[in-house]
Amino acid sequence: MVLPYMILVPLYIYPNATSWNPLYESLAAYPNTTFNIVINPGSGPGPNPLPDLGYIDGIAKLNKYNNSNLLGYVDANYAFDPPSALKAINQISTYANWSKADSAQHIHVNGIFFDDAPIYYSDFAYGYMKNISSAARNMSLSTIVFNPGNLNTSSRYYDLADYLIISEDTFANLNETLLLSKTPRKYRKQTALIIHGFNATKEEQFHVVQKFLSDGFGGLFITTKAHPVEYFSFSDLWSDFVSIIGTIVGVGNRKDTK
């Protein structure tokens, strides 16, 4: 489901006793803001029917928040070949079965984040992505995100996904003019952006977030962390980033957290 102004969270941080606390605090502080949170125990759900106890406890806690929407990570392998599609569908099935395997703990995801999605259109690539995204929806995993991460991504893929991430790049490489020209306004609410290596001030972050949301883009993630560890710890400006979007969404009952 496409909602106005969601926060995308590639949560590749291992859930120890305190490592996910900034996210729990943000979920509590901004209950009217949707967080699409990517869960990735092991380049996918991992080899077992359930993830380890750290993930079980962490996911169960995330699912207590009404504004958390969990997405299982699946590598689409650029729509490369049929065996890759079969592997993707098997991983989707594992995610779908989490709730059955441990229903008491409320272990479940609500959708799938397809990383390494294809950029260019071909009948084969489109059919591949239609096959695996339909498999997810048929298993009641209804939120579908494709991450090609490239401005040249074919608009045909908007037909299949709730969100396309058309830019996953550093702040230094951000080209707003090109981004706007490559994304017709009718698609922007389905478009999300990932910006890493944000080496600027919180005031500059405020203006960047405001600008992209006012331009109509539907989802955003910004982190100060740089490649190759950009998703393995929270941004130094995480709380400021969340508060900007939370305020724009119009949260009237913000809760202070300690």
C-alpha positions as CSV (number, residue, x, y, z in Angstrom):
1,M,0.0,0.0,0.0
2,V,1.3,3.4,-0.9
3,L,1.1,5.9,1.9
4,P,2.2,9.6,1.9
5,Y,5.7,10.1,3.2
6,M,7.0,6.8,4.6
7,I,10.4,6.3,6.2
8,L,12.3,3.5,4.6
9,V,14.7,1.7,7.1
10,P,17.3,-0.8,5.7
11,L,17.7,-2.5,9.1
12,Y,20.8,-4.6,8.6
13,I,21.9,-4.0,12.2
14,Y,22.0,-7.2,14.3
15,P,19.4,-7.0,17.1
16,N,21.3,-7.2,20.3
17,A,19.9,-5.9,23.6
18,T,20.1,-2.2,22.7
19,S,21.0,-1.9,19.0
20,W,17.5,-1.3,17.7
21,N,16.5,1.1,20.5
22,P,16.7,4.2,18.3
23,L,14.1,2.7,16.0
24,Y,11.8,1.6,18.8
25,E,12.0,5.1,20.2
26,S,11.1,6.7,16.9
27,L,8.2,4.3,16.3
28,A,6.8,5.3,19.7
29,A,7.5,9.0,19.2
30,Y,5.8,9.3,15.8
31,P,2.9,6.9,15.8
32,N,1.3,8.4,12.7
33,T,4.4,8.0,10.5
34,T,4.8,4.7,8.6
35,F,8.2,3.0,8.8
36,N,8.8,0.4,6.1
37,I,11.5,-1.6,7.8
38,V,13.7,-4.1,5.9
39,I,14.5,-7.2,7.9
40,N,17.6,-9.1,6.6
41,P,18.8,-12.0,8.9
42,G,21.2,-13.5,6.4
43,S,21.0,-12.1,2.8
44,G,17.3,-13.1,3.1
45,P,15.5,-15.0,5.9
46,G,18.4,-17.3,6.5
47,P,18.7,-21.1,6.1
48,N,16.3,-22.1,8.9
49,P,12.5,-21.9,9.2
50,L,13.0,-19.1,11.8
51,P,15.8,-16.6,12.4
52,D,17.8,-16.8,15.6
53,L,16.5,-15.6,19.0
54,G,17.9,-12.1,18.6
55,Y,15.8,-11.6,15.5
56,I,12.8,-13.3,17.0
57,D,12.8,-11.0,20.0
58,G,13.5,-7.9,17.9
59,I,10.9,-8.6,15.2
60,A,8.3,-9.4,17.9
61,K,8.9,-6.0,19.5
62,L,8.7,-4.2,16.2
63,N,5.4,-5.8,15.4
64,K,3.9,-4.3,18.6
65,Y,4.0,-0.9,16.9
66,N,1.1,-0.2,14.6
67,N,3.2,2.1,12.4
68,S,5.9,-0.5,11.7
69,N,5.6,-2.3,8.4
70,L,8.1,-5.1,8.1
71,L,9.6,-6.2,4.7
72,G,11.6,-9.3,4.2
73,Y,14.8,-8.9,2.2
74,V,15.1,-10.9,-1.0
75,D,17.8,-10.5,-3.6
76,A,16.2,-10.4,-7.1
77,N,19.6,-11.0,-8.7
78,Y,18.8,-8.4,-11.5
79,A,16.2,-10.9,-12.9
80,F,19.1,-13.0,-14.1
81,D,17.8,-16.5,-14.6
82,P,15.0,-19.0,-13.6
83,P,17.0,-20.6,-10.7
84,S,17.3,-17.1,-9.1
85,A,13.6,-16.7,-9.3
86,L,13.1,-20.1,-7.7
87,K,15.5,-19.2,-4.9
88,A,13.6,-15.9,-4.4
89,I,10.2,-17.6,-4.2
90,N,11.6,-20.1,-1.6
91,Q,12.8,-17.2,0.5
92,I,9.5,-15.5,0.2
93,S,7.8,-18.7,1.4
94,T,10.1,-18.8,4.4
95,Y,9.1,-15.3,5.4
96,A,5.4,-16.1,4.9
97,N,5.7,-19.1,7.2
98,W,7.4,-17.3,10.1
99,S,4.0,-16.5,11.6
100,K,3.0,-20.1,11.4
101,A,6.3,-21.4,12.8
102,D,6.1,-19.2,15.9
103,S,2.7,-17.6,16.2
104,A,3.0,-17.0,19.9
105,Q,5.8,-14.5,19.3
106,H,4.1,-12.6,16.5
107,I,7.0,-13.1,14.1
108,H,5.8,-11.9,10.7
109,V,6.6,-9.6,7.9
110,N,4.0,-7.7,5.8
111,G,5.8,-7.5,2.5
112,I,9.0,-8.0,0.5
113,F,12.0,-5.8,-0.3
114,F,13.4,-7.0,-3.6
115,D,17.0,-5.8,-3.8
116,D,19.0,-5.8,-7.0
117,A,15.9,-5.4,-9.1
118,P,16.4,-4.9,-12.8
119,I,16.9,-1.4,-14.2
120,Y,16.0,-1.9,-17.9
121,Y,12.8,-3.4,-19.3
122,S,12.8,-6.7,-21.2
123,D,9.9,-9.2,-21.5
124,F,12.0,-11.7,-19.5
125,A,12.9,-9.3,-16.7
126,Y,9.4,-8.0,-16.4
127,G,7.9,-11.5,-16.3
128,Y,10.5,-12.5,-13.7
129,M,9.6,-9.6,-11.4
130,K,5.9,-10.2,-12.0
131,N,6.3,-13.8,-11.1
132,I,8.1,-13.2,-7.8
133,S,6.1,-10.2,-6.7
134,S,2.9,-12.1,-7.4
135,A,4.2,-15.0,-5.4
136,A,4.7,-12.6,-2.4
137,R,1.2,-11.1,-2.8
138,N,-0.4,-14.5,-3.1
139,M,1.3,-15.4,0.3
140,S,-0.3,-12.3,1.9
141,L,2.9,-10.3,1.8
142,S,1.2,-7.2,0.3
143,T,3.8,-4.4,0.4
144,I,6.2,-4.8,-2.5
145,V,9.4,-2.6,-2.9
146,F,11.8,-2.9,-5.8
147,N,15.3,-1.6,-5.4
148,P,17.0,-1.0,-8.7
149,G,18.7,2.1,-7.2
150,N,19.2,3.7,-10.6
151,L,17.7,6.8,-12.3
152,N,17.4,4.9,-15.6
153,T,14.9,2.4,-14.2
154,S,12.1,1.6,-16.6
155,S,8.7,3.1,-15.5
156,R,7.1,-0.2,-16.5
157,Y,8.1,-1.6,-13.1
158,Y,5.8,0.8,-11.3
159,D,3.0,-1.5,-12.5
160,L,4.3,-4.3,-10.2
161,A,5.6,-2.6,-7.1
162,D,4.2,-0.3,-4.4
163,Y,7.5,1.6,-4.4
164,L,10.5,1.8,-6.7
165,I,13.8,3.0,-5.2
166,I,15.3,4.8,-8.2
167,S,18.3,6.3,-6.5
168,E,20.6,4.7,-4.0
169,D,23.7,6.9,-3.9
170,T,25.8,9.2,-1.9
171,F,24.8,12.7,-1.0
172,A,27.7,14.0,-3.1
173,N,26.3,12.4,-6.2
174,L,22.8,13.6,-5.6
175,N,21.5,15.4,-8.7
176,E,18.1,16.8,-7.9
177,T,17.5,18.2,-11.4
178,L,18.2,14.9,-13.1
179,L,16.1,13.1,-10.4
180,L,13.1,15.2,-11.1
181,S,13.4,14.9,-14.9
182,K,13.7,11.1,-14.7
183,T,10.6,10.8,-12.4
184,P,7.3,12.0,-13.8
185,R,5.1,13.5,-11.1
186,K,2.5,10.8,-11.6
187,Y,5.0,8.2,-10.3
188,R,6.6,10.2,-7.5
189,K,4.4,9.0,-4.7
190,Q,5.5,5.5,-5.6
191,T,9.2,6.5,-5.6
192,A,11.6,6.2,-2.7
193,L,15.2,7.5,-2.4
194,I,18.2,6.2,-0.4
195,I,20.9,8.7,0.4
196,H,24.0,7.6,2.2
197,G,27.3,9.3,3.1
198,F,25.3,12.5,4.1
199,N,28.2,14.6,5.2
200,A,26.2,17.8,5.9
201,T,24.5,19.5,8.8
202,K,21.1,18.8,10.3
203,E,19.9,22.1,8.9
204,E,20.9,21.0,5.4
205,Q,19.3,17.6,6.0
206,F,16.1,19.5,6.9
207,H,16.1,21.3,3.6
208,V,16.8,18.2,1.6
209,V,14.0,16.2,3.2
210,Q,11.5,19.1,2.9
211,K,12.5,19.6,-0.8
212,F,12.1,15.9,-1.8
213,L,8.8,15.5,0.0
214,S,7.4,18.7,-1.5
215,D,8.4,17.4,-4.9
216,G,6.1,14.5,-4.3
217,F,8.4,11.6,-3.5
218,G,6.8,9.0,-1.3
219,G,9.6,7.6,0.7
220,L,13.1,8.5,1.9
221,F,16.1,7.2,3.9
222,I,19.1,9.3,4.7
223,T,22.1,8.3,6.7
224,T,25.4,9.9,7.5
225,K,27.1,6.5,7.3
226,A,29.2,5.8,4.2
227,H,29.8,2.7,2.1
228,P,30.5,-0.1,2.9
229,V,28.9,0.2,6.4
230,E,26.1,2.6,5.6
231,Y,23.3,0.3,6.8
232,F,24.9,-1.4,9.8
233,S,24.4,1.4,12.4
234,F,22.0,4.3,12.8
235,S,22.8,7.7,11.2
236,D,24.3,10.4,13.4
237,L,21.3,12.5,12.3
238,W,18.7,9.7,12.7
239,S,16.5,11.4,15.2
240,D,16.5,14.7,13.3
241,F,15.7,12.9,10.1
242,V,12.7,11.1,11.6
243,S,11.4,14.2,13.3
244,I,11.3,16.1,10.0
245,I,9.1,13.5,8.4
246,G,7.1,13.0,11.5
247,T,6.3,16.7,11.7
248,I,5.4,16.9,8.0
249,V,3.1,14.0,8.3
250,G,1.3,16.1,11.0
251,V,1.8,14.2,14.2
252,G,-0.1,16.1,16.8
253,N,0.5,13.8,19.7
254,R,4.3,13.4,19.8
255,K,5.5,11.4,22.8
256,D,8.8,12.3,24.4
257,T,11.2,9.4,24.8
258,K,14.1,9.1,27.0
